[in-house]
């Protein structure tokens, strides 16, 4: 781990200092998970949709070269300029070059996790470009100089009072105001001038259609449309995995996306872009940034099926009680923990261990990614290649020795139960990570095996 980055366990410990706040964070995200459950159960064909989406994405990963070439050809025929970026640096330089070409130093941006991944805002700011995030949650965290803590709900870690205080400082709202309608209206008035005066707008891409060369941007606030339709130049940035073969496939993914993300039947705006309006330039930047490497990893390629709904975060007991910022990566939670090591194993070696492997993430994934299995496989890869701390490596080897010898395992269990009964201070102390957030259980009088052997005849 880099010395400048706090590991997940350490960051989680900081997050958990305020227990009432952690409970609130946990309950808020679980509420979103429950909305997803209720919404999905309204569709008898829900599991068939998941299976179809997974199958379409499986086809995409097997035919990416053909689909991307087809998309580029169709997009160019539509009057769209297509750019290719091998990594984050190239992506950022392409965007900067387009803005400089048009002598633009101010730009509005709707939600784009790819630009977060590429750290585009910081790069453009250093080069004299002002970027205004126009998604409300993204604008809130931007004003706080924070990254988003969630890919769909960027400011889910903040309460109304936090936002009220922030808006009082930056937007001049009344001190102590916490009414959501009042604060939202203040944000609308604040952003309206930005939309009207910025000549460039950048959006993300939820789905790009190889058949037509068009793409879809899904929002609940309409900010992508406001920015793109008023700007002289529209820049859309996408990871190459966002491609889908046909227009008709949108009917599968759009029904899954919003239900999985927030429990809505569909996003408020599903905006289809195909060609620039008269007098406008439209650019699409297609980015690799490690995706080709992930595609080549047999055990992990399915992670590229992700449609960024955030359902795995809302259900994950570790994410809910550790917060998105503890993951020190643009994409947090279970899905981020299987994407991040591909980008930098040294920096992100801790993230696959930030999981109970309960499988809830895989159960709710709309495209049926085997997330918990990939988390387990990443642990194996990281351990074998020497990216885990020495203490964890020693512990893994010790447990391997114990579990490989049944009699030694039985003896160790008896010894452990005896120590816990006779000398509880040996386990109930700050050196035991399990004891930090919970009381240790009462040791059983005997193991299940001893009980079974004694009672099997009965």
N, C-alpha and C positions, 0 to 999 in steps of 0.2 A: 504493500500500500504506500502511496505517496504520503510524505509527511504533511503536505498541505491539505489532505483530505481526511476527514474524520470517518473512521470505519462505521459500518451500520450499527453494530452493537453499542459502540460508544455514543453515537448520535441518538440512538434509541433510548439510552439511559438518560440523556439530557431531556429528551421529549417526555419521558415518563415521570419527571420530577413533580409535575402538576397533575395529580391523579384525577381530580374532577374534570379537568380539561381533556385528558386522555379518554375518559369515559364518554364525554360529549362527542369527541371526534369519532370514537368507535361506533356509537349509536347513530350518528348522522350518516355515516357510510353504510351501516347495516340497513338503515331506512331506505337508502337508494337501492340496495340489493333486494329488499323486499318488494319495492316497486317493479323491479325487473322481473321478479318471480310472478307477480300478479299479472303483469302485461303479457309475459310469454305464455301463460296458461290460458289466455284468451284466444290463442291460435292453436287449434287441434293439430295443425301441420307443423308445429314449432320444430320438432326433432327432424322432420323431413327437410325443413329449411336449413337447419344447421348442417345436415348431411350434404345437401346440395351445395351450400356455400363452401364447405370443406373440399368437396370434389372439384368445384370450379377453381379454387385456389391451388389445388394439387395439380391440375392441368396447367395453370399459369406458371407454376414453378418449373414444370417440365418443358415448357415452350416459351420461356421468357424472350429468347432471342428473336423468334418469329413475331411475337406479339409486340415487342418494343419497336421493331423495324416497321411493322404495319402501322402502329400508332404514329410514329414520326412521319411516315409518308402521308397519312391522312391529315394530320395536323398541318403539315406544310401546305397541302392542297387547300386547306381552309384558311390559309393566310397567317398561320401562327408560326413564329420563329422558335425552333427547338434547339436547346443547348444541353450538352452532356457534361457532367461533373464527376470525376473519379473519386473525389473526397470532399470533405468540408471546406478546405481551403479554396479549392476550385469553385465550389458553389458560391462562396462568399465573394470571390473575385469577379465572377460572372455578374452577380447582382450589382456590385459596386460599379463595374464597367458600364452596365446599362444606365445606371443613374448618372454617372459622370458624362456619358455620351449626350444625355439630354439636359445636362447642367441642372440636375435636380439635387437638392440637399435636404429635402423633407419628404417622408413617405409614411403612409398609413399601412398597417399590416393586420390582417385577421389571423385567427389561430393557425399556427403551423408548428407542429412538434418537430418537423425536420429542421426548421431554422433554429429551434432551441438546441437540437442535437448538434448543429453546426456552429452554435454560438454566434449567429449572424448579427444580432443586435449590438453586441459589444464590438464586433469587428467594424461595423458601419459607423458606430459612434466614434471610434478612434480615427476614422477617416472623414469626419466632419459631416456625417449624415444623421439627421434626427429621425428616429423611427418611433412612431406612436402605435402601440398595440390598441386595437379597437374592440376586441372582445372584452366584455366588462371584467371578467375574472382576470384575464391577462393584463388589462390596464391597471387593475388593483395591485397585482404583484409587481408590475413594472414600477409603479409609484413607490413601492416599498423596497425597490432594488433587490427583489427576490426572484428566483426561478419559480415556475409553476410547481405545485406539490402534487398535481393530479393531471392526467392528460385531457380529461373532459371537464373537470371542475377545478380550475387552476388555483382558486382561493378557498378551497373547502376547509383549509386549516384555520381560517379566520372567522371570528364572530362578528355580529352586526356592530358591536361597539368598536372593534378594531377598525372596521371600514368607516364608521362614522368619524372617528378621530382622524383617520387618514384623509378623508374628504374635507374635513374642516381645515386641515393644514394645507392641502394642495388645491382644493376647489372652492374654498371659502364658504362651505355649508355651516349651518348653525352648530355651535358647540354642543356636544352631547346628543346630537340627532342620531337616531337608530332606525327610523321608519324606512323600510326597504323601498317603498314607492318614492319617497322624497329623495333618497340617495340615488336611486336609479335615474330619476329625472335630472338630477344634478349632473350625473355622468353623461346623459344624452346631450345636454346643452354644452357640456365641455367638449364632447367629441364632434358635435355637429360642425363646428368651425373647421376642425381638422379635415373632415371629409370634403368640405367645400373648397378648401384652399390647397390641398395636396395634389400634385400632378402625377404621382406614382402610387400604385397600390400593389401590395403583395398578398397573395392568398396561398393557403395550402391546397392540397388535392386529396379528396377522400377516395375517388375512383376515377381512373382514366380508361376510356373505352377504346380498345385497339381497332374495333370495327369502324368507328366514326372519326377518331381523332379528337373527340370531345372529352370533357372531364366534368366531374360533379364536385361541388363544395357544399357540405352540409353544416348549417349553423342554426341557432335558435334566435339570434338577434338581428339577422339581416345585415350585419356589418360588412361581410365580404361583398355583398351586392352593392352596398353604398359606396365602398371604396373603389371597387372595380369599375362600376358604371360611370363614376364621375371622373376617373383618372384618365390621363392621356396615355399612360403605359400601365398595362396589367402584367405583373410577373407572377406566375404560378409555379410553385416548387414542390417536387414530389420525389419520394424514394421510388426506385424502379419497380418495387413489389406492388405498388398501387394499381397496376394494370389489371384489367379484366377483359375477357375476349369480346363479349357482345353487349349491346345496349340492353337486351332483354334480361341480362344477368343483374342489372341494377334492381330489378323487382325483388330479387332474393336478398341482396345485401342491404338495401334501404329498409326493408322490413325487420331485419335483424339488428341493425346498427343502433337505432334510437331506443328500441326496447331493451337491449342489453346495456346501454349506457345510462339511461335515466328513467326507463320505464314508459317513455312516450311511444305512441304508435309509429310516429315518424318525426324527424326533425322539422321544426317550423318552416325552415327554408331548405329545400334541396335544389340548389342552383346549378343549372346546366350551362356550361360555357363551351362554345364550339369555334367561333371565329370572332375577330375584333370588329367592333363597330367602325363605321366610316371615320377615318381620321385618327383612329386609335392603334397602338401597337400592343400585341399580345405575345408574351414570351412564356415558354415552359422550360423549366430547368429540371432535368432528370438526373437523379443523384444515386451514386453507388455507396460510397462511404462505408465500406466493410460488408455490404450486403452480398457481394459475390463470394467473399470468404465464407460467410454464413451459409450461403447456398451450397457451397462445396462440402459442408460438414453434414454428413448423412444423418447424424443423430439430432441435429439442431435446425435443419433447413425448414422444417414446418413452422418455426417461429416467424418466418416471413409471411405466413398467411394472415398475420394480425391485422385487424381493421381499426385498431385504436379506439375501442369502445370503453375501456376502463373497467369492464365487469370483473376482471380478475382482481383488481385493486379493491373494489367495493366489498368483495367477499372474503378477502385474505385477512385472517386474524392477526398476522404479523404487521401488515401494512396499516390496518386500522388502528393498531396500538403503538405504532412507531412513527407514523407520518411520512409523507412523501419525500421531504427533504433529507431524511436519514439515508436515502439511497444514493445520494451524490451522483445522480445520473439524470439526463433529460427525461427518460421514461422510467418511472419508479415501479414499485410493486413486482408481482411475479413475472409479468412479461418483460419488464425492464431487466430483471435479474437473469434472464436467459439471453437477452440481447447485448447487455453491457460487456460481459466477458469477451465476446467476439471482437469488440472494439479495442479493449485494453485489459488483458488478463491480470496484469500487475495491479492496476488501479482498482479493478472491480472484482477481485478474487473473493471478497467477503460476501458479495450479494447472493450467490446461489445458496449460501448457508442461512440466509434470512428467510427461512420457511420451515413450517412444520411438516411439509410434504403430505398434507391432509388430502390434497386432490380437489378441493373445492374450486380452485381456479380452473382446472381442466373441465369440471362439471358445468361451469357457466359460460365457458368460451363459445361464442357463436360460430366460430369456424373450427371448433374441435381440435385446438392445439393441445398436445399432450404436455402441458406446461410443467406439472409436478414431476413427470418422468424426466424431462429435460433438466430441471433443477438438480435432480439426483445425479444425472449423467455428467452435468457440469462439475459437480463436486468431485466425481471420480477423475475427470480430466485434469482439474486444477491440482488435485492431490498428487497425481502421477507425474505432472510436469513441474512440481515443486513450487506452486504459487500459494500454498497455504502456510500460515505461521508455523514455526517449529513446534510450538506447544500443541497445536491442533494435530500436527503430523504424529507427534509422540503419542498423543491420546488415541488417535485412530489405530496406530499400530498396537498399542496396549490392548484396546478392545478387540482387535482382530485376534490377538493371541488368546484372550480369555474366551471369546465366543467359539474359537476353533477347538477348544478342549472341554468337552462336557463336564468331566469331573472337576476340573479347575474352576469352571463356571459355577457349578453347584457349591463348591467350597467358598468361592468368593461371595456368592449370595448370602450364605450363612454368616460369614464374617461381617459383611456389610450390615445385615440386620442386627447382629449382636452389638456392633459399634454404635449404631443409631439408637439402640435402646439404652446401652450402658453409658455412652459418652456422646450425647446428642450435640455437644458443642463442636465435635469434629466435623459435622456437616452443616450445622446451623451457624455459619459465620460468613463474613464478607468475601472470603476466598472462593466460596461456592456460588457460581453465577446463578444457579437455580434459586438460591435463597434470597437474592436481591429483591425480587418482586413477588415472592410467595413464601408461605410457610411450608416447610418440608412435611410430607405426610407421616403419619404414624407407621412405623415398620410393622409388617405383618408377622404373625407368630411363625409362619412357615411359608415356603414357596408354593406356587401352584403345583409344581411337579411333586413335591413331598405330599401335598394333600391328595393329589390324584393317585399316587402309588398306594397311599394308605387306604383310600376309599374305592379304588377301582373294582374290587370284588363285590361291593355293595351296589 
